[in-house]
Amino acid sequence: MQSIIWDWNGTLLNDLDFCISTINVLLKKRQLDILDRFSYKEVFSFPVKDYYEAIGFDFSKEDFSIPAREFIDLYNSGVPRCNLHDAAIEVLEHFKNMGLRQFVLSAMQQDMLEKTLEHQNILHYFKGVAGLNDHYAVSKIERGEQLIRRYSINKAEATIIGDTNHDFEVAQQLEIDCILVADGHQSVERLEATGAKVIEELQQLKTLPI
């Protein structure tokens, strides 16, 4: 059976501007240069520790866990105000009507992931949901392997849909096809550099052979 494995942040959840404003709170506190949409999309990456270093955090002065915890606390308190991307429900419904199984594989912590999906009233679309077990967003590969085993996902009949080059890396490691949406946390140029299929917005998924 065909399966769709969704990334969450930036792919279905439109949290780009909120993430920029949140990281800028941390940057201002440390008197570092703040980010705009363009600079953020050019530097955001996984693992997030590398991204933090790239934007000026000095982990010889403070442990990575300090800003990571600050960001998560600010993010979790404000994420309920974020909306889904415009076509998210429409596309989820489209795949549901096609009889596809849908899953979420996210770098968000598991309990918060479930809460945000429930808050957006879309948890019922997904057969399974896999987030990380800590706050440091290192990699989704292990959780992806667990998801595949638990739900007997046929890799040859699965597609990962995400918004970062890390989603492409995860898809490669899991040996699954990948589609990247350039409406999230990285620029279209960075996504196209992966060689993956890149679309501008979720709506286009309805026209693609899955």
C-alpha positions, -999 to +999 in steps of 0.1 A: +000+000+000+012+035-009+024+055+021+032+092+026+056+102+054+052+138+062+077+162+079+058+185+102+075+219+109+076+240+078+060+213+056+025+211+070+028+236+098+036+271+087+060+281+115+087+298+095+082+334+107+076+322+142+109+303+142+127+333+129+113+356+156+120+331+183+157+325+173+160+363+171+151+366+207+180+344+216+204+363+192+194+397+206+200+385+241+236+376+231+241+408+210+244+387+178+231+397+144+194+388+139+180+369+109+155+378+082+137+354+060+164+353+034+193+348+057+175+322+078+166+301+048+202+301+037+216+290+070+190+268+088+201+232+089+204+200+109+218+191+133+206+223+148+238+227+169+257+234+136+231+259+126+234+277+160+272+279+155+268+292+120+247+321+132+271+331+160+265+311+191+298+303+209+296+270+227+330+276+244+311+303+264+279+284+271+267+248+266+245+241+236+218+229+259+212+264+272+200+281+240+184+249+228+163+248+260+155+285+257+143+281+221+122+251+229+105+268+258+097+299+237+086+278+207+064+255+227+046+284+244+039+301+211+034+273+185-003+270+191-006+304+174+009+290+142-014+279+114-012+251+088+000+259+053-030+270+032-035+237+013-025+213+041-060+200+049-069+198+012-038+177+004-042+155+035-078+149+025-068+142-011-043+115-001-069+101+024-094+098-004-068+080-026-065+054+001-029+062+010-016+057+045-001+089+060+025+092+087+044+120+104+082+119+110+094+150+128+124+164+147+099+178+172+097+160+206+072+132+206+047+145+232+048+181+217+043+167+182+012+148+192-002+179+210+004+202+181-012+178+156-042+174+179-044+212+184-046+216+146-073+189+144-054+167+120-041+139+141-068+116+127-053+117+093-022+098+104-017+061+109+014+067+130+034+097+144+071+096+152+089+125+169+123+126+187+128+117+224+148+148+233+149+185+224+181+186+204+168+176+169+198+156+159+184+132+133+151+116+122+167+085+106+165+061+136+129+072+143+121+067+106+135+031+107+113+024+137+083+038+120+089+016+089+093-015+110+063-008+132+039-002+104+054-025+078+059+004+053+069-008+019+099+015+010+092+011-027+057+024-023+065+053+001+073+090-003+088+114+022+075+150+019+096+176+036+110+211+034+148+207+041+178+190+027+178+170+059+145+154+049+162+144+016+191+129+036+167+110+058+149+097+027+182+086+011+192+068+043+158+051+045+158+043+007+126+061+001+115+086-026+114+123-016+096+154-026+107+188-011+084+218-007+101+252-010+076+269+013+093+262+046+127+265+063+151+264+034+155+282+001+145+266-032+181+268-044+193+247-014+165+222-020+172+219-057+209+213-050+199+179-035+187+167-068+153+158-053+120+168-069+111+203-056+077+220-057+068+255-047+037+248-026+017+219-012-011+224-037+011+210-064+011+176-047-024+169-060-011+170-096+019+146-090+019+109-095+025+095-060 
